[in-house]
Amino acid sequence: MSLTVSPELLAQAEAGEVAEADFVATVRESLPFAYRMVEGLTAELAAGDVPFADNQIEPPSDAERGQLLRAMASDAIRGSLERHFRVRLAFMNCHRVAVFPMGAEQGAEYRSFTSMRAQLLNQTPELRSC
């Protein structure tokens, strides 16, 4: 299961629309490693004069890796994190999360990071079974 959903949030979902703030809070509580990574990279992007901030360090355990994979693989989770932090996320391999400014999709750095070439160049034997 990706998220630990409170009975109140489940009832809200069953009744209709869900407040995004409530959904993001559930993501923060259910996937703390993934949430903190995006939060930290967003702060790094805001503090520096760089086109993007990215993580190149493997998660400390399979549990944390699983959190990243669940967060990045879910359109709802990923989209909510992007709207919450006002960034554009990119992901490759099993742990390389990158945070770009909103609108960066048209820029060379984003296109390069998300290219097939970049994916191939970032393959290592250690990451084949992640």
N, C-alpha and C positions, 0 to 999 in steps of 0.2 A: 504494500500500500504506500502510495506516495505521500499522502497527507493524513495527519491526525485531525479529524474534523469534529468540532464540538457539536453536541446535539442542537444548540441554538443556531449555528451556522447551517447545519443540515436542514433544519426547519425553514430557515430563510431561503435556502436554495429550492426546497420543495414548494415554497409559496410563490416563488418568482425570482426576480433579480437579486443578486448578491452585491453588497457594498464592497467595492474593491479594497478599501482599507481593511475590512474584516478578512478578506481573502489573503491579502498580503501578510496580515498578522498571523494567519494560520500557516502560511509558507515560512515565515520567520521562526515560528515555534516548531514546525515539523521538520524543516530542512535548515537547521541553524548554520551548518558549515557552508552550504551553498549561499544562503542569504548574506552571511558575513563576508564571504569572498566578493560578491557583487558590491556590497556596501564599501568594502575596503578599496576595491579597484576604482569605484566611482570617486572616492575621496582622493585617491592617487591621481586620477585624471584631472580633477578639479584643482589640485595643488600644483600641478606641473605644466610645463609648456611642451606637452607631447601630444601627438595625434591620437593616441590610445594608450590604455594601461592594460596589461595582461598578466596572467598567472602562468608561470612555467614550472611550478613546483608540484610534484605529485601529492595528492592527499595522503594524510598519515595512515589511513586504513581503508579497507574496502567499504566500510560504512559511509565514510565521508565521500568517497568516490561515487557511491550509489546516490548520495544526495545530489551531487553535481549532475550526474546523468539524468536523474529524475527531473531536476529543475530545468535543465537545458532541453530535454526531450519533450516537455509539455508546452504546447503553444500557450495555454492559459497561464501557467506559472511564469514562463519566460516573458510573455507579454506584460503581465502584471508587474514583474520586476523592472522591466524597461520603463513602463509608465511611472512607477513609483519613484525610481531613481532618475528618471528623465535622461536615459541613455539608450544606446543601441548595443545589444549583446551579440557577440560572435563566439563560436565554439568549435574547437577541433580536438581530435584525439580523445583522450579520456579525462582531461583535466585542464586543458588550455582555454580558459575563459578570457575573453577580451571585452573591454568596455570602451565604446566609442561615443563621441557626442552625437546627439540626435541629428539626423540629416547627413551623417557621414557616409551613408550608403553609396553616395555618388562619388566619393573621394577615392583617390588612388590607394591610400593606406587600407581602407576597408576592403576594397576590391581585391587588393593583393592578399590580405589576411585570409579572406574567404575563398580564395581561388583553389582550383584543383592542384595547381603547382605547389602552393603553400602546404596543402594537405599532404602531398606526396613527400615534400622535403622535410616534413615534421614527423615522419614515421621512424620509429626505432624498434629494435627487437623487444625492448621492455614494454612497449605499449601495444603490442599485437594482441595480448590476451586480456586487456583491461575490461 
